[in-house]
Amino acid sequence: MARASARHILVATEAECKTLKGEIEGGKDFAEIAKKHSKCPSGKQGGALGEFGPGQMVPEFDTVVFNNEVGKVHGPIKTQFGYHLVEVTNRVD
């Protein structure tokens, strides 16, 4: 069964999400941005969510984590919680 590890940053607006993505693409550290800006408790761990399987996260999140490129920052992704930047750190199919 597929398993993945990911980290994310959760913010309230799409605009903030895009700004932070630009900072990360410009060389800022994902974990540092997560600690400063993420509204999710995982922010304290640099946004790390640990390992999980399909169906354990909201569908919008699952789609990105199990289909998109590993090691790249994806987003903004809208869920009922807000807007996310997601980096898939590892995936085993």
N, C-alpha and C positions, 0 to 999 in steps of 0.2 A: 504494500500500500504506500502511496505517495506520502512523504513527510516534507515539511519545509520549516525553515527558521527565517524570521524577518524582524525588522525593526521599523518603527514608524514614528511620525510626529503628527499629533492631532491638534488642530487649531479651529477657531470658530468660522473663519471666512476663507473663501477661495482666493481673495487678493493676498491675504497673509500667507497662505499656502504657497502661492506662486513666488512671492518675495523670498521666502525661506528656501525654496527650491533653487532660485537664482543664486543665493548665497552659498549653498552647498556645491552647486555646479561651478561656482567661482573659487572653490577651494576650502571653504569653511568646513569644519568637522561636523558630521551628521550627529554624533552623540552629544556634542556640546550644544548644538542648536536644539536638540530634543530636550536636554536638561533645562535650557532657558525658556523655551516656548511651548512645549507640548502640554496639553490639558489632560493627558492620560497619565495615570500613576506610573506607567512604564517609562515615562520621561526621565525619572530619577535614575534609571538604568541605561540611559542613553537611547531610550526608545525600544530596547530589546524585548521581544515578545516570547522568546524561547522557541521550542519546536512544537509543531502542531500538525494535524492532518486535515484533509478536506472536510468541510462542514463544521469545524470548530470555531470559525470566525464568521462574521456577517458575509453574505454572498458577494457583495461588491469587492470585499477584501480578498476572499478566496479566489475570485476570478483573476485578480492581478497576481497574487502569490503563486498560483499553480500554473499560470500560462505565460507570464512575462519574463523578460531577461533577468537572470541572477546578477547581482552586483551593481545594478543600475537603480537610480531613484525614480520611482513612478509616481505620478499624481499631477494635480490634485485629484483625489478620489473622494467622492461624496458618499457618506453613509448617514444613518440617523444620528450619529454622534457628532458629526461635523465634517471637516475636510482633512484628509490624510495625505502625507507623503509616505510612501512605502519603499523600503529597500529589501529585496529578497536576498538574504545573506547565504542561504544554502537550500538546496532542494534535491531530494532523492525520489526518483519516480518508481 
